[in-house]
């Protein structure tokens, strides 16, 4: 779009304006964003969505648009908000959860606080996905047991525990690891020293045949060892 003077007119959505100032977490973009004002076609192409999707986010109060004559356009702030929405949608966050996230971000007093808020939301989503994966895997194990052992005794199908034996402290530590806790948070929660937690995580990884804590969690989920 050519440079010059633009007469912007706000577009009012049913959910109210979303362009109130707030700190947006740092989101890495794969390429430089288009120069503002950004036409709706440019916005849709840049984020790989449809015009209807952008209208939907406007209706939900997540972004807002303005007009230059008959052309619907977006500013830099809306590009940043849309980048955040895309990140959340790519990990499967429902729109209602994204709305709650934006409400929380509106109270952030700094960029660093906004980054922490987003990190906490992503950790919560990871815990949810890990729990869902654990449930799906246990259900698959149950189905396999039913299909492979049709003559098994009633009430004993698929009840065998798989995976290495962990003691109570290792089991608690593994559950917290799966919930996204850092080693420092695990130490506080279990009232252990930092080096004791490191030793626990090393033991857990060793029993699972994993190279690090992330592989250990992944293998534990696949084995159905992590509680829902």
C-alpha positions as CSV (number, residue, x, y, z in Angstrom):
1,X,0.0,0.0,0.0
2,X,1.3,3.5,-0.8
3,X,2.4,5.9,1.9
4,X,0.3,8.9,2.7
5,X,-2.4,10.2,5.0
6,X,-5.1,7.7,6.0
7,X,-8.4,8.4,7.6
8,X,-9.0,5.4,9.8
9,X,-12.5,4.6,11.1
10,X,-12.9,2.0,13.8
11,X,-15.2,-1.0,13.3
12,X,-17.3,-1.9,16.3
13,X,-17.8,-5.6,17.1
14,X,-20.4,-7.3,19.2
15,X,-17.9,-8.3,21.8
16,X,-16.5,-4.8,22.2
17,X,-13.2,-3.3,21.1
18,X,-10.1,-5.4,21.6
19,X,-7.5,-2.8,20.9
20,X,-7.0,-1.6,24.4
21,X,-3.3,-1.3,25.2
22,X,-1.7,-4.3,26.8
23,X,1.7,-6.0,26.8
24,X,2.0,-8.7,24.2
25,X,4.4,-11.6,25.0
26,X,7.4,-12.0,22.7
27,X,6.3,-14.0,19.7
28,X,8.9,-15.0,17.0
29,X,7.6,-14.5,13.5
30,X,9.0,-16.5,10.5
31,X,9.2,-13.4,8.3
32,X,8.8,-9.7,8.7
33,X,5.2,-8.6,9.2
34,X,3.5,-6.5,6.5
35,X,3.7,-2.8,6.9
36,X,0.7,-1.1,8.4
37,X,-2.0,-0.4,7.7
38,X,-2.4,-4.1,6.8
39,X,-5.3,-5.0,4.5
40,X,-7.4,-7.9,5.5
41,X,-6.1,-9.9,2.5
42,X,-2.5,-9.3,3.6
43,X,-3.4,-10.2,7.2
44,X,-5.1,-13.5,6.1
45,X,-2.2,-14.4,3.8
46,X,0.5,-13.7,6.4
47,X,-1.1,-15.9,9.1
48,X,-2.5,-18.5,6.7
49,X,-6.1,-18.0,7.7
50,X,-9.3,-17.0,6.0
51,X,-11.1,-13.6,6.0
52,X,-13.9,-15.4,7.9
53,X,-11.5,-16.5,10.6
54,X,-10.4,-12.9,11.1
55,X,-14.0,-11.8,11.3
56,X,-14.6,-14.5,13.9
57,X,-11.7,-13.3,16.1
58,X,-13.1,-9.8,15.8
59,X,-16.5,-11.0,17.0
60,X,-14.8,-12.7,20.0
61,X,-13.0,-9.5,20.9
62,X,-9.5,-10.8,20.3
63,X,-8.6,-8.4,17.5
64,X,-10.2,-5.3,16.1
65,X,-10.2,-3.7,12.6
66,X,-10.5,-0.2,11.2
67,X,-11.4,1.1,7.7
68,X,-9.8,3.2,5.1
69,X,-12.8,4.0,3.0
70,X,-14.3,0.6,2.2
71,X,-11.1,-1.3,3.0
72,X,-10.8,-3.3,6.2
73,X,-7.3,-2.8,7.7
74,X,-5.3,-3.7,10.8
75,X,-2.6,-2.0,12.7
76,X,0.7,-3.2,14.3
77,X,-1.0,-4.0,17.6
78,X,-3.5,-6.3,15.9
79,X,-0.7,-8.1,14.0
80,X,1.0,-8.8,17.3
81,X,-2.3,-10.0,18.8
82,X,-3.0,-12.2,15.8
83,X,0.5,-13.8,16.2
84,X,-0.3,-14.7,19.8
85,X,-3.7,-16.1,18.8
86,X,-2.0,-18.3,16.1
87,X,0.5,-19.6,18.6
88,X,-2.3,-20.6,21.0
89,X,-4.4,-22.1,18.3
90,X,-1.5,-24.2,16.9
91,X,-1.3,-26.0,20.3
92,X,-5.0,-26.5,20.4
93,X,-6.1,-23.9,22.9
94,X,-9.9,-23.3,22.7
95,X,-10.9,-19.7,21.9
96,X,-12.5,-19.3,25.3
97,X,-9.1,-20.1,26.9
98,X,-7.4,-17.6,24.6
99,X,-10.0,-15.0,25.7
100,X,-9.2,-15.7,29.3
101,X,-5.5,-15.4,28.5
102,X,-6.0,-12.0,26.9
103,X,-8.0,-10.8,29.9
104,X,-5.1,-11.9,32.2
105,X,-2.6,-10.2,29.9
106,X,-4.6,-6.9,30.0
107,X,-3.5,-6.7,33.7
108,X,0.2,-7.3,33.0
109,X,2.4,-4.4,34.0
110,X,5.4,-5.3,31.9
111,X,6.6,-7.3,28.9
112,X,8.4,-9.8,31.2
113,X,5.2,-10.4,33.2
114,X,3.3,-10.9,29.9
115,X,5.9,-13.5,28.9
116,X,5.5,-15.3,32.2
117,X,1.7,-15.4,31.8
118,X,2.0,-16.9,28.4
119,X,4.5,-19.5,29.6
120,X,2.1,-20.5,32.4
121,X,-0.7,-20.9,29.9
122,X,1.5,-23.0,27.6
123,X,2.6,-25.2,30.5
124,X,-1.1,-25.7,31.5
125,X,-1.8,-26.8,27.9
126,X,1.1,-29.2,27.9
127,X,-0.2,-30.8,31.1
128,X,-3.6,-31.1,29.6
129,X,-2.2,-32.8,26.4
130,X,0.0,-35.1,28.5
131,X,-2.9,-36.2,30.5
132,X,-5.0,-36.8,27.4
133,X,-2.2,-38.7,25.8
134,X,-1.8,-40.9,28.9
135,X,-5.6,-41.6,28.9
136,X,-5.5,-42.5,25.2
137,X,-2.6,-44.8,25.7
138,X,-4.2,-46.6,28.6
139,X,-7.4,-47.1,26.5
140,X,-5.3,-48.5,23.6
141,X,-3.6,-50.9,26.1
142,X,-7.1,-52.0,27.3
143,X,-8.3,-52.5,23.7
144,X,-5.1,-54.5,22.9
145,X,-5.6,-56.6,25.9
146,X,-9.3,-57.3,25.0
147,X,-8.3,-58.3,21.5
148,X,-5.3,-60.3,22.4
149,X,-6.5,-62.1,25.5
150,X,-10.2,-62.8,25.0
151,X,-10.0,-65.8,27.2
152,X,-8.5,-63.9,30.2
153,X,-10.2,-64.0,33.5
154,X,-13.0,-61.4,34.1
155,X,-11.9,-58.3,35.8
156,X,-8.2,-58.9,35.2
157,X,-8.0,-57.8,31.6
158,X,-5.3,-55.1,31.0
159,X,-4.6,-54.5,34.7
160,X,-0.9,-55.3,34.5
161,X,1.4,-52.3,35.1
162,X,4.0,-51.8,32.5
163,X,7.3,-49.9,32.9
164,X,10.0,-49.9,35.5
165,X,9.3,-49.9,39.2
166,X,9.7,-46.5,40.8
167,X,9.6,-45.8,44.5
168,X,7.1,-43.3,46.0
169,X,9.4,-40.3,45.7
170,X,10.4,-41.1,42.2
171,X,6.7,-41.5,41.2
172,X,5.8,-38.2,42.7
173,X,8.8,-36.5,41.0
174,X,7.8,-38.1,37.6
175,X,4.2,-36.8,37.9
176,X,5.4,-33.3,38.6
177,X,7.9,-33.5,35.7
178,X,5.0,-34.5,33.5
179,X,3.0,-31.5,34.7
180,X,5.7,-29.2,33.5
181,X,7.4,-28.4,36.8
182,X,11.0,-27.2,36.7
183,X,13.5,-28.9,38.9
184,X,13.4,-25.9,41.3
185,X,9.7,-26.1,41.6
186,X,9.8,-29.8,42.2
187,X,12.4,-29.2,45.0
188,X,10.1,-26.7,46.7
189,X,7.0,-29.0,46.3
190,X,8.7,-32.1,47.6
191,X,10.8,-30.2,50.2
192,X,14.0,-31.5,48.8
193,X,17.4,-30.0,47.9
194,X,18.1,-29.1,44.3
195,X,20.8,-31.7,44.0
196,X,18.4,-34.4,45.4
197,X,15.9,-33.6,42.7
198,X,18.6,-33.8,40.1
199,X,19.6,-37.2,41.4
200,X,15.9,-38.3,41.4
201,X,15.5,-37.2,37.8
202,X,18.7,-39.0,36.7
203,X,17.5,-42.2,38.4
204,X,14.1,-41.9,36.7
205,X,15.6,-41.3,33.3
206,X,17.9,-44.2,33.8
207,X,15.1,-46.6,34.7
208,X,13.2,-45.5,31.7
209,X,16.2,-45.7,29.4
210,X,15.9,-42.0,28.6
211,X,18.6,-39.5,27.8
212,X,17.0,-36.6,29.6
213,X,14.0,-35.5,31.6
214,X,11.9,-34.7,28.5
215,X,12.5,-38.2,27.1
216,X,11.7,-39.7,30.5
217,X,8.3,-37.9,30.6
218,X,7.5,-38.9,27.0
219,X,8.3,-42.6,27.7
220,X,6.4,-42.5,31.0
221,X,3.3,-41.2,29.2
222,X,3.5,-43.8,26.5
223,X,3.9,-46.5,29.1
224,X,0.8,-45.2,31.0
225,X,2.9,-44.5,34.1
226,X,1.9,-40.9,34.5
227,X,-1.4,-40.5,36.4
228,X,-4.2,-38.5,34.7
